[in-house]
């Protein structure tokens, strides 16, 4: 009855939220046009069909991996959660063309901080599917649920995955 008197849970203690890393339509991994991602061979998570060309950090953490081709990066949170963001389908073949890194491997970043920018016109001209995946690499250590499937999401605003230990 008096919900406003109830204390809200501290997400740092009970769980965490991962926000959208770009603006666009959030879809389940099963709908991604790549069997490695749709079959969850790398892990579970979500995908976003981007409407923006800037990919941001979905949480606070360390950039633990930045692919030489700039199409993917890994992050590690202080609590040990490891994740990967893979930008586009078959973008490794571009060898970095059309991508710009805004951070370096080893950098500490904050949720919403821009990490990678891609040239949307170049990708469209090449016929590249820019669906961007957010994959949890060590999901066995966490309980999580994906959110916002089929919905429009805003970078650094909308929660797309909730996790807890």
DSSP file (Angstrom, degrees, kcal/mol; ACC not computed):
  #  RESIDUE AA STRUCTURE BP1 BP2  ACC     N-H-->O    O-->H-N    N-H-->O    O-->H-N    TCO  KAPPA ALPHA  PHI   PSI    X-CA   Y-CA   Z-CA
    1    1 A X              0   0    0      0, 0.0     2,-0.9     0, 0.0     3,-0.2   0.000 360.0 360.0 360.0 -50.2    0.0    0.0    0.0
    2    2 A X    >   +     0   0    0      1,-0.2     3,-1.8     2,-0.1     4,-0.4  -0.542 360.0 159.3-101.2  67.2    2.7    2.5    0.9
    3    3 A X  G >   +     0   0    0     -2,-0.9     3,-1.2     1,-0.3    -1,-0.2   0.776  64.8  68.0 -61.1 -28.6    5.2    1.6   -1.8
    4    4 A X  G 3  S+     0   0    0      1,-0.3    -1,-0.3    -3,-0.2    -2,-0.1   0.673  95.8  56.1 -70.9 -13.2    7.0    4.9   -1.5
    5    5 A X  G <  S+     0   0    0     -3,-1.8    -1,-0.3     2,-0.1     2,-0.2   0.641  85.9 100.2 -87.3 -15.6    8.3    3.9    1.9
    6    6 A X  S <  S-     0   0    0     -3,-1.2     2,-0.3    -4,-0.4    -3,-0.0  -0.504  78.8-120.6 -74.5 136.8    9.9    0.7    0.7
    7    7 A X        -     0   0    0     -2,-0.2     2,-0.2     1,-0.1    -1,-0.1  -0.582  25.3-124.5 -75.8 134.2   13.6    0.9    0.1
    8    8 A X        -     0   0    0     -2,-0.3    -1,-0.1     1,-0.1     2,-0.0  -0.558  34.6 -99.3 -77.2 143.3   14.6    0.2   -3.5
    9    9 A X        -     0   0    0     -2,-0.2     2,-0.8     1,-0.1    -1,-0.1  -0.327  31.1-118.0 -64.5 144.7   17.2   -2.6   -3.9
   10   10 A X    >>  -     0   0    0      1,-0.2     4,-2.5    -3,-0.1     3,-1.5  -0.756  20.0-155.7 -82.7 110.6   20.8   -1.6   -4.3
   11   11 A X  H 3> S+     0   0    0     -2,-0.8     4,-1.8     1,-0.3    -1,-0.2   0.781  90.6  63.7 -62.4 -27.1   21.7   -3.0   -7.8
   12   12 A X  H 34 S+     0   0    0      1,-0.2    -1,-0.3     2,-0.2     4,-0.0   0.815 115.1  31.7 -65.3 -27.9   25.4   -3.0   -6.8
   13   13 A X  H <4 S+     0   0    0     -3,-1.5    -2,-0.2     1,-0.0    -1,-0.2   0.816 130.3  32.1 -96.3 -37.1   24.5   -5.6   -4.2
   14   14 A X  H  < S-     0   0    0     -4,-2.5     2,-0.3     1,-0.2   151,-0.2   0.712 124.0 -50.9 -98.6 -22.3   21.6   -7.5   -5.7
   15   15 A X     <  -     0   0    0     -4,-1.8     2,-0.3    -5,-0.3   149,-0.3  -0.970  51.6-105.9 175.1-165.3   22.3   -7.4   -9.4
   16   16 A X  E     -A  163   0A   0    147,-2.6   147,-2.8    -2,-0.3     2,-0.4  -0.978  13.6-135.0-150.0 161.0   23.2   -5.2  -12.3
   17   17 A X  E     -A  162   0A   0     -2,-0.3     2,-0.5   145,-0.2   145,-0.2  -0.948   7.3-156.0-119.1 140.3   21.8   -3.7  -15.4
   18   18 A X  E     -A  161   0A   0    143,-2.8   142,-3.0    -2,-0.4   143,-1.6  -0.977  20.3-150.2-111.8 126.1   23.3   -3.5  -18.8
   19   19 A X  E     -A  159   0A   0     39,-2.3   140,-0.2    -2,-0.5   136,-0.1  -0.503  32.1 -76.9 -94.7 164.5   21.9   -0.7  -20.9
   20   20 A X        -     0   0    0    138,-2.5   136,-2.2   134,-0.4   137,-0.1  -0.318  33.2-151.8 -56.4 135.8   21.5   -0.5  -24.7
   21   21 A X  S    S+     0   0    0    134,-0.2    35,-3.1     1,-0.1     2,-0.3   0.493  77.4  10.0 -92.2  -4.6   24.8    0.2  -26.3
   22   22 A X  S    S-     0   0    0     33,-0.2     2,-0.3   110,-0.1    -1,-0.1  -0.968  86.9 -92.5-160.2 162.5   23.2    2.0  -29.3
   23   23 A X  S    S+     0   0    0     -2,-0.3    28,-3.1    31,-0.3    29,-0.6  -0.608  76.3  78.2 -76.9 141.1   19.8    3.4  -30.3
   24   24 A X  E    S-CD  50 153B   0    129,-2.1   129,-3.4    26,-0.3     2,-0.6  -0.988  82.3 -36.8 157.7-162.4   17.7    0.9  -32.3
   25   25 A X  E     -CD  49 152B   0     24,-1.7    24,-2.8    -2,-0.3     2,-0.4  -0.858  50.9-140.3-100.2 122.8   15.4   -2.1  -32.2
   26   26 A X  E     +C   48   0B   0    125,-3.1   124,-3.4    -2,-0.6     2,-0.3  -0.654  26.6 178.1 -83.0 131.5   16.3   -4.8  -29.6
   27   27 A X  E     -C   47   0B   0     20,-3.3    20,-2.2    -2,-0.4     2,-0.1  -0.930  33.6 -98.3-131.6 156.5   15.9   -8.3  -30.9
   28   28 A X  E >   -C   46   0B   0     -2,-0.3     3,-1.9    18,-0.2     4,-0.2  -0.405  35.7-116.7 -67.4 151.1   16.5  -11.8  -29.4
   29   29 A X  G >  S+     0   0    0     16,-0.6     3,-2.3     1,-0.3    -1,-0.1   0.840 112.3  70.2 -56.8 -33.3   19.8  -13.5  -30.4
   30   30 A X  G 3  S+     0   0    0      1,-0.3    -1,-0.3     9,-0.1     8,-0.1   0.722  95.2  55.2 -58.8 -20.2   17.8  -16.2  -32.1
   31   31 A X  G <  S+     0   0    0     -3,-1.9    -1,-0.3     6,-0.1     2,-0.2   0.462  80.4 114.1 -92.1  -2.1   16.8  -13.6  -34.8
   32   32 A X  S <  S-     0   0    0     -3,-2.3     2,-1.7    -4,-0.2     6,-0.2  -0.503  73.0-127.0 -73.0 137.5   20.3  -12.6  -35.7
   33   33 A X  S    S+     0   0    0     -2,-0.2     2,-0.3     4,-0.1    -1,-0.1  -0.262  86.2  80.2 -82.7  50.1   21.3  -13.6  -39.3
   34   34 A X  S >> S-     0   0    0     -2,-1.7     4,-3.1     1,-0.1     3,-0.5  -0.887  70.8-144.5-155.4 121.9   24.4  -15.5  -38.2
   35   35 A X  H 3> S+     0   0    0     -2,-0.3     4,-1.8     1,-0.2     6,-0.3   0.776  98.5  60.9 -63.9 -26.7   24.4  -19.0  -36.8
   36   36 A X  H 34>S+     0   0    0      2,-0.2     5,-2.1     1,-0.1     6,-0.7   0.930 117.1  30.6 -64.1 -43.7   27.2  -18.4  -34.4
   37   37 A X  H X45S+     0   0    0     -3,-0.5     3,-1.4     3,-0.2    -2,-0.2   0.918 121.0  49.2 -81.1 -46.5   25.2  -15.7  -32.6
   38   38 A X  H 3<5S+     0   0    0     -4,-3.1    -3,-0.2     1,-0.3    -2,-0.2   0.811 113.2  49.1 -66.0 -28.1   21.7  -17.1  -33.2
   39   39 A X  T 3<5S-     0   0    0     -4,-1.8    -1,-0.3    -5,-0.3    -2,-0.2   0.446 109.7-127.4 -87.3  -0.9   22.9  -20.5  -31.9
   40   40 A X  T < 5 +     0   0    0     -3,-1.4    -3,-0.2   -11,-0.1    -4,-0.1   0.813  55.7 151.6  60.7  34.9   24.5  -18.8  -28.9
   41   41 A X  S   <S+     0   0    0     -5,-2.1    -4,-0.1    -6,-0.3     3,-0.1   0.817  77.1  38.4 -64.5 -31.3   27.8  -20.5  -29.5
   42   42 A X  S    S-     0   0    0     -6,-0.7     2,-0.3     1,-0.4    -1,-0.2   0.621 130.1 -76.5 -93.4 -15.6   29.7  -17.5  -27.9
   43   43 A X        -     0   0    0     -6,-0.1    -1,-0.4    95,-0.1     2,-0.2  -0.829  54.2 -65.2 141.3 178.7   27.1  -17.0  -25.1
   44   44 A X  E     + E   0 136B   0     92,-0.6    92,-3.2    -2,-0.3     2,-0.3  -0.580  65.5 103.3 -99.7 162.4   23.7  -15.6  -24.5
   45   45 A X  E     - E   0 135B   0     90,-0.2   -16,-0.6    -2,-0.2     2,-0.3  -0.949  58.5 -72.8 166.6-143.9   22.6  -12.0  -24.7
   46   46 A X  E     -CE  28 134B   0     88,-1.9    88,-2.9    -2,-0.3     2,-0.3  -0.858  27.2-139.3-139.6 171.6   20.7   -9.6  -27.0
   47   47 A X  E     -CE  27 133B   0    -20,-2.2   -20,-3.3    -2,-0.3     2,-0.4  -0.969   7.3-154.6-134.5 153.2   21.1   -7.8  -30.3
   48   48 A X  E     -CE  26 132B   0     84,-2.7    84,-2.9    -2,-0.3     2,-1.0  -0.996  14.7-142.2-129.8 129.1   20.2   -4.4  -31.5
   49   49 A X  E     -C   25   0B   0    -24,-2.8   -24,-1.7    -2,-0.4    82,-0.2  -0.812  42.7-130.1 -84.1 106.1   19.6   -3.3  -35.1
   50   50 A X  E     +C   24   0B   0     -2,-1.0   -26,-0.3    80,-0.4    80,-0.1  -0.250  38.4 178.1 -74.2 146.0   21.3    0.1  -34.8
   51   51 A X  S    S+     0   0    0    -28,-3.1     2,-0.3    -2,-0.0   -27,-0.2   0.128  76.0  60.3-116.8  11.9   19.9    3.5  -35.8
   52   52 A X  S    S-     0   0    0    -29,-0.6    -2,-0.0     2,-0.1     0, 0.0  -0.927  72.5-141.2-137.4 155.4   23.0    5.2  -34.6
   53   53 A X  S    S+     0   0    0     -2,-0.3    65,-2.6    -3,-0.0     2,-0.5   0.258  77.5  85.8-106.5  11.6   26.6    4.9  -35.6
   54   54 A X  E     -J  117   0C   0     63,-0.2     2,-0.5   -31,-0.1   -31,-0.3  -0.960  61.4-157.0-115.9 128.3   28.1    5.2  -32.1
   55   55 A X  E     -J  116   0C   0     61,-3.3    60,-3.1    -2,-0.5    61,-1.8  -0.906  17.0-166.3-105.7 127.1   28.5    2.1  -29.8
   56   56 A X  E     -J  114   0C   0    -35,-3.1     2,-0.3    -2,-0.5    58,-0.2  -0.653  30.6 -86.5-112.5 164.6   28.7    2.9  -26.1
   57   57 A X        -     0   0    0     56,-2.1    55,-3.0    53,-0.4    56,-0.1  -0.532  27.6-151.3 -67.9 129.6   29.6    1.0  -23.0
   58   58 A X  S    S-     0   0    0     -2,-0.3   -39,-2.3    53,-0.2     2,-0.3   0.563  77.5  -1.9 -79.1  -7.4   26.6   -1.0  -21.6
   59   59 A X  S    S-     0   0    0    -41,-0.2     2,-0.2    51,-0.1    54,-0.1  -0.958  91.0 -74.3-164.2 172.1   28.1   -0.7  -18.1
   60   60 A X  S    S+     0   0    0     -2,-0.3     2,-0.3    50,-0.2    50,-0.2  -0.550  76.3  98.4 -72.8 146.1   31.1    0.6  -16.1
   61   61 A X  E     -F  109   0B   0     48,-2.3    48,-3.2    -2,-0.2     2,-0.4  -0.993  68.6 -60.0 167.0-165.9   34.2   -1.6  -16.5
   62   62 A X  E     -FG 108  76B   0     14,-2.5    14,-2.0    -2,-0.3     2,-1.3  -0.908  40.2-121.6-111.3 135.7   37.5   -2.1  -18.2
   63   63 A X  E     + G   0  75B   0     44,-2.8    43,-3.7    -2,-0.4    12,-0.3  -0.656  38.0 175.3 -73.3 100.0   37.9   -2.5  -22.0
   64   64 A X  E     +     0   0B   0     -2,-1.3     2,-0.3    10,-1.0    11,-0.2   0.683  62.9  19.2 -86.3 -19.3   39.5   -6.0  -21.7
   65   65 A X  E     - G   0  74B   0      9,-1.4     9,-2.9    -3,-0.1     2,-0.4  -0.972  54.4-177.3-152.2 135.3   39.8   -6.6  -25.5
   66   66 A X  E     - G   0  73B   0     -2,-0.3     7,-0.2     7,-0.2    39,-0.1  -0.941  31.4-129.0-132.6 111.3   39.6   -4.4  -28.5
   67   67 A X    >   -     0   0    0      5,-2.3     3,-2.1    -2,-0.4     5,-0.1  -0.266  13.9-126.9 -60.0 141.8   39.8   -6.3  -31.8
   68   68 A X  T 3  S+     0   0    0      1,-0.3    -1,-0.1     2,-0.1     0, 0.0   0.829 114.8  54.1 -56.7 -31.5   42.5   -5.0  -34.2
   69   69 A X  T 3  S-     0   0    0      1,-0.1    27,-0.5    27,-0.0    -1,-0.3   0.456 105.7-134.6 -84.2  -1.6   39.7   -4.8  -36.8
   70   70 A X  S <  S+     0   0    0     -3,-2.1    30,-0.2     2,-0.2    -2,-0.1   0.549  75.3 113.8  62.4  11.2   37.6   -2.6  -34.4
   71   71 A X  S    S+     0   0    0      1,-0.1    16,-3.5    28,-0.1     2,-0.3   0.528  78.8  26.2 -87.4  -6.0   34.4   -4.6  -35.0
   72   72 A X  E     - H   0  86B   0     14,-0.2    -5,-2.3    -5,-0.1     2,-0.3  -0.996  59.2-174.6-154.0 152.4   34.3   -6.0  -31.5
   73   73 A X  E     -GH  66  85B   0     12,-2.1    12,-2.9    -2,-0.3     2,-0.3  -0.989  14.1-142.5-146.1 155.0   35.4   -5.3  -27.9
   74   74 A X  E     -GH  65  84B   0     -9,-2.9    -9,-1.4    -2,-0.3   -10,-1.0  -0.864  14.1-165.9-114.3 152.2   35.3   -7.0  -24.6
   75   75 A X  E     -GH  63  83B   0      8,-2.6     8,-2.4    -2,-0.3     2,-0.4  -0.975   7.4-158.5-135.0 150.3   34.6   -5.5  -21.2
   76   76 A X  E     -GH  62  82B   0    -14,-2.0   -14,-2.5    -2,-0.3     6,-0.2  -0.997  13.0-145.7-128.5 127.2   35.0   -6.8  -17.7
   77   77 A X    >   -     0   0    0      4,-2.7     3,-1.8    -2,-0.4   -16,-0.2  -0.450  30.9-108.4 -81.2 162.7   33.1   -5.3  -14.7
   78   78 A X  T 3  S+     0   0    0      1,-0.3    -1,-0.1   -18,-0.2   -17,-0.1   0.787 120.0  58.8 -60.5 -28.2   34.7   -5.1  -11.3
   79   79 A X  T 3  S-     0   0    0      2,-0.1    -1,-0.3     1,-0.0    -3,-0.0   0.426 124.5-101.4 -84.5   2.8   32.4   -7.9  -10.1
   80   80 A X  S <  S+     0   0    0     -3,-1.8     2,-0.2     1,-0.3    -2,-0.1   0.293  70.7 147.2 100.1 -10.0   33.9  -10.2  -12.8
   81   81 A X        -     0   0    0     -5,-0.1    -4,-2.7    60,-0.0     2,-0.4  -0.424  31.5-159.3 -61.3 128.3   31.1  -10.1  -15.4
   82   82 A X  E     +H   76   0B   0     -6,-0.2    55,-2.3    -2,-0.2    56,-0.9  -0.927  15.9 169.9-112.8 136.5   32.6  -10.5  -18.8
   83   83 A X  E     -HI  75 136B   0     -8,-2.4    -8,-2.6    -2,-0.4     2,-0.4  -0.954  19.9-150.5-141.9 160.6   30.9   -9.3  -21.9
   84   84 A X  E     -HI  74 135B   0     51,-2.5    51,-3.1    -2,-0.3     2,-0.5  -0.991   3.3-156.2-131.8 141.1   31.5   -8.8  -25.6
   85   85 A X  E     -HI  73 134B   0    -12,-2.9   -12,-2.1    -2,-0.4     2,-0.5  -0.983  11.5-167.8-115.0 122.5   30.0   -6.4  -28.1
   86   86 A X  E     -HI  72 133B   0     47,-2.2    47,-2.5    -2,-0.5     2,-0.8  -0.955  10.8-148.5-113.9 120.0   30.2   -7.5  -31.7
   87   87 A X  E     - I   0 132B   0    -16,-3.5    45,-0.2    -2,-0.5     4,-0.2  -0.792  56.9 -22.4 -97.7 109.3   29.3   -4.8  -34.2
   88   88 A X  S    S-     0   0    0     43,-1.1     2,-0.5    -2,-0.8    42,-0.3   0.057  80.8 -73.0  83.7 167.3   27.8   -6.1  -37.4
   89   89 A X  S    S-     0   0    0     40,-2.8    40,-0.4     1,-0.2   -55,-0.0  -0.880 110.3  -6.0-102.9 129.4   27.7   -9.4  -39.2
   90   90 A X  S >  S+     0   0    0     -2,-0.5     3,-0.9     1,-0.1    -1,-0.2   0.738  86.9 137.8  60.2  25.9   31.0  -10.5  -41.0
   91   91 A X  G >   +     0   0    0     -3,-0.3     3,-1.6     1,-0.2     5,-0.5   0.647  52.4  78.6 -76.8 -14.7   32.5   -7.1  -40.3
   92   92 A X  G >  S+     0   0    0      1,-0.3     3,-1.7     2,-0.2    -1,-0.2   0.844  84.3  65.4 -59.5 -31.4   35.9   -8.7  -39.4
   93   93 A X  G <  S+     0   0    0     -3,-0.9    -1,-0.3     1,-0.3    -2,-0.2   0.680  87.2  68.9 -66.0 -17.6   36.4   -9.0  -43.2
   94   94 A X  G X  S-     0   0    0     -3,-1.6     3,-1.9    -4,-0.2    -1,-0.3   0.633  95.5-142.0 -76.1 -12.5   36.5   -5.2  -43.4
   95   95 A X  T <   -     0   0    0     -3,-1.7    -3,-0.1    -4,-0.3    -2,-0.1   0.830  69.8 -47.9  53.9  37.4   39.9   -5.3  -41.5
   96   96 A X  T >  S+     0   0    0     -5,-0.5     3,-1.9   -27,-0.5    -1,-0.3   0.241  98.5 142.5  93.5 -13.2   38.9   -2.1  -39.6
   97   97 A X  T <  S+     0   0    0     -3,-1.9    -1,-0.3     1,-0.3     3,-0.1  -0.427  72.1  19.6 -64.2 130.7   37.8   -0.1  -42.6
   98   98 A X  T 3  S+     0   0    0      1,-0.3    21,-2.5    -2,-0.2     2,-0.3   0.430 107.0 100.9  90.1   0.3   34.8    2.0  -41.6
   99   99 A X  E <   -K  118   0C   0     -3,-1.9     2,-0.4    19,-0.2    -1,-0.3  -0.898  48.5-167.8-119.2 148.6   35.4    1.8  -37.9
  100  100 A X  E     -K  117   0C   0     17,-2.6    17,-2.6    -2,-0.3     2,-0.4  -0.985  16.4-140.3-135.0 123.9   37.0    4.3  -35.4
  101  101 A X  E     -K  116   0C   0     -2,-0.4    15,-0.2    15,-0.2    14,-0.1  -0.677  14.3-175.3 -81.7 133.5   38.1    3.4  -31.9
  102  102 A X  S    S+     0   0    0     13,-3.2     2,-0.3    -2,-0.4    14,-0.2   0.419  72.7  32.7-105.0  -3.8   37.3    6.1  -29.3
  103  103 A X  S    S-     0   0    0     12,-0.7     2,-0.3     4,-0.0    12,-0.0  -0.847  76.2-125.5-140.1 174.2   39.1    4.1  -26.5
  104  104 A X    >   -     0   0    0     -2,-0.3     3,-2.0    -3,-0.0   -41,-0.2  -0.862  38.9 -84.3-122.3 159.3   42.0    1.7  -26.1
  105  105 A X  T 3  S+     0   0    0     -2,-0.3   -41,-0.2     1,-0.2     3,-0.1  -0.401 117.1  30.3 -59.2 136.2   42.3   -1.7  -24.6
  106  106 A X  T 3  S+     0   0    0    -43,-3.7    -1,-0.2     1,-0.3   -42,-0.1   0.225  87.1 137.0  95.9 -13.1   42.8   -1.4  -20.8
  107  107 A X    <   -     0   0    0     -3,-2.0   -44,-2.8   -44,-0.2     2,-0.5  -0.393  54.4-129.5 -67.5 142.0   40.8    1.8  -20.5
  108  108 A X  E     -F   62   0B   0    -46,-0.2     2,-0.3    -3,-0.1   -46,-0.2  -0.812  35.8-173.3 -85.6 130.1   38.4    2.2  -17.6
  109  109 A X  E     -F   61   0B   0    -48,-3.2   -48,-2.3    -2,-0.5     2,-0.3  -0.889  18.9-132.7-128.8 157.9   35.0    3.3  -19.0
  110  110 A X    >   -     0   0    0     -2,-0.3     3,-2.5   -50,-0.2   -53,-0.4  -0.788  42.5 -83.7-106.4 150.9   31.7    4.5  -17.7
  111  111 A X  T 3  S+     0   0    0     -2,-0.3   -53,-0.2     1,-0.3   -51,-0.1  -0.271 118.0  20.0 -50.6 130.8   28.2    3.3  -18.8
  112  112 A X  T 3  S+     0   0    0    -55,-3.0    -1,-0.3     1,-0.3     2,-0.2   0.300  86.6 140.0  89.9  -8.7   27.2    5.2  -21.8
  113  113 A X    <   -     0   0    0     -3,-2.5   -56,-2.1   -54,-0.1    -1,-0.3  -0.515  60.8-111.6 -69.7 130.5   30.7    6.3  -22.8
  114  114 A X  E     +J   56   0C   0     -2,-0.2   -58,-0.3   -58,-0.2     3,-0.1  -0.432  44.4 166.1 -64.0 131.5   31.2    6.2  -26.6
  115  115 A X  E     +     0   0C   0    -60,-3.1   -13,-3.2     1,-0.4   -12,-0.7   0.741  59.4  18.2-115.2 -40.8   33.7    3.4  -27.5
  116  116 A X  E     -JK  55 101C   0    -61,-1.8   -61,-3.3   -15,-0.2     2,-0.4  -0.995  57.2-162.8-138.4 140.9   33.5    2.7  -31.2
  117  117 A X  E     -JK  54 100C   0    -17,-2.6   -17,-2.6    -2,-0.4     2,-0.3  -0.972  10.5-164.9-120.2 139.5   32.1    4.8  -34.1
  118  118 A X  E     - K   0  99C   0    -65,-2.6     2,-1.0    -2,-0.4   -19,-0.2  -0.920  27.8-113.9-123.6 155.3   31.3    3.3  -37.5
  119  119 A X     >  -     0   0    0    -21,-2.5     4,-2.3    -2,-0.3     5,-0.2  -0.739  27.5-169.0 -86.8 100.3   30.6    4.9  -40.9
  120  120 A X  H  > S+     0   0    0     -2,-1.0     4,-2.4     1,-0.2     5,-0.2   0.869  84.5  52.0 -62.0 -39.7   27.0    4.1  -41.5
  121  121 A X  H  > S+     0   0    0      2,-0.2     4,-2.4     1,-0.2    -1,-0.2   0.907 110.6  48.7 -64.7 -41.5   27.1    5.2  -45.2
  122  122 A X  H  > S+     0   0    0      2,-0.2     4,-1.9     1,-0.2    -2,-0.2   0.925 112.2  48.3 -62.3 -45.6   30.1    3.0  -45.9
  123  123 A X  H  X>S+     0   0    0     -4,-2.3     5,-2.7     1,-0.2     4,-0.5   0.894 112.2  48.9 -64.0 -40.4   28.5    0.0  -44.3
  124  124 A X  H ><5S+     0   0    0     -4,-2.4     3,-1.0     1,-0.2    -1,-0.2   0.918 109.6  51.9 -64.9 -43.4   25.3    0.5  -46.2
  125  125 A X  H 3<5S+     0   0    0     -4,-2.4    -1,-0.2     1,-0.3    -2,-0.2   0.863 111.4  47.7 -60.0 -37.0   27.2    0.9  -49.5
  126  126 A X  H 3<5S-     0   0    0     -4,-1.9    -1,-0.3    -5,-0.2    -2,-0.2   0.542 113.4-121.0 -81.1  -8.2   29.0   -2.4  -48.7
  127  127 A X  T <<5 +     0   0    0     -3,-1.0     2,-0.4    -4,-0.5    -3,-0.2   0.812  52.6 166.4  72.7  30.7   25.7   -4.1  -47.9
  128  128 A X      < -     0   0    0     -5,-2.7     2,-0.7    -6,-0.1    -1,-0.2  -0.642  39.0-132.3 -85.3 132.4   26.8   -4.9  -44.3
  129  129 A X        -     0   0    0    -40,-0.4   -40,-2.8    -2,-0.4   -38,-0.1  -0.762  19.5-165.2 -79.2 113.4   24.2   -6.0  -41.7
  130  130 A X        +     0   0    0     -2,-0.7   -42,-0.4   -42,-0.3   -80,-0.4   0.211  31.2 147.3 -92.3  15.4   25.1   -3.8  -38.7
  131  131 A X        -     0   0    0    -82,-0.2   -43,-1.1   -44,-0.1     2,-0.5  -0.312  39.1-147.4 -50.0 129.6   23.1   -5.8  -36.1
  132  132 A X  E     -EI  48  87B   0    -84,-2.9   -84,-2.7   -45,-0.2     2,-0.3  -0.920   7.6-150.7-115.5 125.6   25.2   -5.4  -33.0
  133  133 A X  E     -EI  47  86B   0    -47,-2.5   -47,-2.2    -2,-0.5     2,-0.6  -0.747   9.6-159.7-101.4 140.1   25.3   -8.2  -30.4
  134  134 A X  E     -EI  46  85B   0    -88,-2.9   -88,-1.9    -2,-0.3     2,-0.4  -0.972  23.6-174.1-113.7 111.2   25.8   -7.9  -26.6
  135  135 A X  E     -EI  45  84B   0    -51,-3.1   -51,-2.5    -2,-0.6     2,-0.6  -0.909  24.1-139.7-116.1 131.5   27.0  -11.3  -25.4
  136  136 A X  E >   -EI  44  83B   0    -92,-3.2   -92,-0.6    -2,-0.4     3,-0.5  -0.812  15.8-167.0 -85.7 121.1   27.6  -12.4  -21.8
  137  137 A X  T 3  S+     0   0    0    -55,-2.3   -54,-0.2    -2,-0.6    -1,-0.1   0.715  82.6  33.3 -86.4 -22.2   30.8  -14.5  -21.9
  138  138 A X  T >   +     0   0    0    -56,-0.9     3,-1.4     1,-0.1    -1,-0.2  -0.394  68.8 147.6-127.7  57.2   30.5  -16.0  -18.4
  139  139 A X  G X   +     0   0    0     -3,-0.5     3,-1.8     1,-0.3    -1,-0.1   0.717  60.1  75.3 -67.5 -20.2   26.7  -16.4  -17.9
  140  140 A X  G 3  S+     0   0    0      1,-0.3    -1,-0.3    -3,-0.1    -2,-0.0   0.737  93.3  54.0 -63.7 -21.3   27.0  -19.5  -15.8
  141  141 A X  G <  S+     0   0    0     -3,-1.4     2,-0.3     2,-0.0    -1,-0.3   0.480 112.2  48.9 -88.7  -3.4   28.2  -17.4  -12.9
  142  142 A X    <   -     0   0    0     -3,-1.8     2,-0.5    -4,-0.2    23,-0.2  -0.933  69.8-135.5-135.0 153.8   25.1  -15.2  -13.1
  143  143 A X  E     +B  164   0A   0     21,-3.3    21,-2.4    -2,-0.3     2,-0.3  -0.944  41.4 167.1-102.8 133.4   21.3  -15.4  -13.4
  144  144 A X  E     -B  163   0A   0     -2,-0.5     2,-0.4    19,-0.2    19,-0.2  -0.971  28.1-156.7-145.9 159.9   20.1  -13.0  -16.0
  145  145 A X  E     -B  162   0A   0     17,-2.3    17,-2.5    -2,-0.3     2,-0.3  -0.999  20.4-131.3-136.1 141.2   17.1  -12.1  -18.0
  146  146 A X  E     -B  161   0A   0     -2,-0.4     2,-0.3    15,-0.2    15,-0.3  -0.636  27.1-169.3 -88.4 149.2   17.0  -10.2  -21.3
  147  147 A X        +     0   0    0     13,-3.4     4,-0.1    -2,-0.3    -1,-0.0  -0.777  54.3  38.2-128.5 169.9   14.6   -7.3  -21.6
  148  148 A X    >   +     0   0    0     -2,-0.3     3,-2.2     1,-0.2  -122,-0.3   0.638  64.4 175.4  65.9  19.0   13.2   -5.1  -24.4
  149  149 A X  T 3  S+     0   0    0      1,-0.3  -122,-0.2    -3,-0.1    -1,-0.2  -0.381  73.7   4.6 -58.7 126.9   12.9   -7.8  -27.1
  150  150 A X  T 3  S+     0   0    0   -124,-3.4    -1,-0.3     1,-0.3     2,-0.3   0.490 109.7 117.5  77.6   3.8   11.3   -6.3  -30.2
  151  151 A X  S <  S-     0   0    0     -3,-2.2  -125,-3.1  -125,-0.3     2,-0.3  -0.680  72.1-107.4-104.4 156.8   11.3   -2.8  -28.6
  152  152 A X  E     -D   25   0B   0     -2,-0.3     2,-0.3  -127,-0.2  -127,-0.2  -0.639  43.0-167.6 -74.2 136.2   12.9    0.4  -29.6
  153  153 A X  E     -D   24   0B   0   -129,-3.4  -129,-2.1    -2,-0.3     2,-0.4  -0.925  15.5-139.4-129.3 154.8   15.8    1.2  -27.1
  154  154 A X    >>  -     0   0    0     -2,-0.3     4,-2.1  -131,-0.2     3,-1.8  -0.936  32.3-104.4-114.8 135.2   17.9    4.3  -26.4
  155  155 A X  T 34 S+     0   0    0     -2,-0.4  -134,-0.2     1,-0.3  -132,-0.1  -0.296 101.9   1.3 -56.5 134.4   21.6    4.1  -25.7
  156  156 A X  T 34 S+     0   0    0   -136,-2.2    -1,-0.3     2,-0.2     3,-0.1   0.577 127.6  68.3  62.8  12.6   22.5    4.5  -22.0
  157  157 A X  T <4 S+     0   0    0     -3,-1.8     2,-0.4     1,-0.2    -2,-0.2   0.678  83.8  61.3-120.3 -54.7   18.8    4.8  -21.1
  158  158 A X  S  < S-     0   0    0     -4,-2.1  -138,-2.5  -138,-0.1     2,-0.4  -0.654  73.6-133.0 -90.7 131.2   17.0    1.5  -21.6
  159  159 A X  E     +A   19   0A   0     -2,-0.4  -140,-0.3  -140,-0.2     3,-0.1  -0.659  26.2 173.7 -77.9 129.9   18.0   -1.6  -19.7
  160  160 A X  E     +     0   0A   0   -142,-3.0   -13,-3.4    -2,-0.4     2,-0.3   0.621  66.9  27.1-111.1 -21.2   18.4   -4.6  -22.0
  161  161 A X  E     -AB  18 146A   0   -143,-1.6  -143,-2.8   -15,-0.3     2,-0.4  -0.994  60.2-162.7-143.1 135.9   19.7   -7.2  -19.6
  162  162 A X  E     -AB  17 145A   0    -17,-2.5   -17,-2.3    -2,-0.3     2,-0.3  -0.969  17.8-176.6-114.2 135.3   19.4   -7.6  -15.8
  163  163 A X  E     +AB  16 144A   0   -147,-2.8  -147,-2.6    -2,-0.4     2,-0.3  -0.904  10.8 176.8-128.5 155.8   21.8   -9.9  -14.0
  164  164 A X  E       B   0 143A   0    -21,-2.4   -21,-3.3    -2,-0.3  -149,-0.2  -0.975 360.0 360.0-150.0 159.7   22.4  -11.1  -10.5
  165  165 A X              0   0    0     -2,-0.3  -150,-0.1  -151,-0.2   -21,-0.1   0.441 360.0 360.0 -88.9 360.0   24.8  -13.5   -8.8
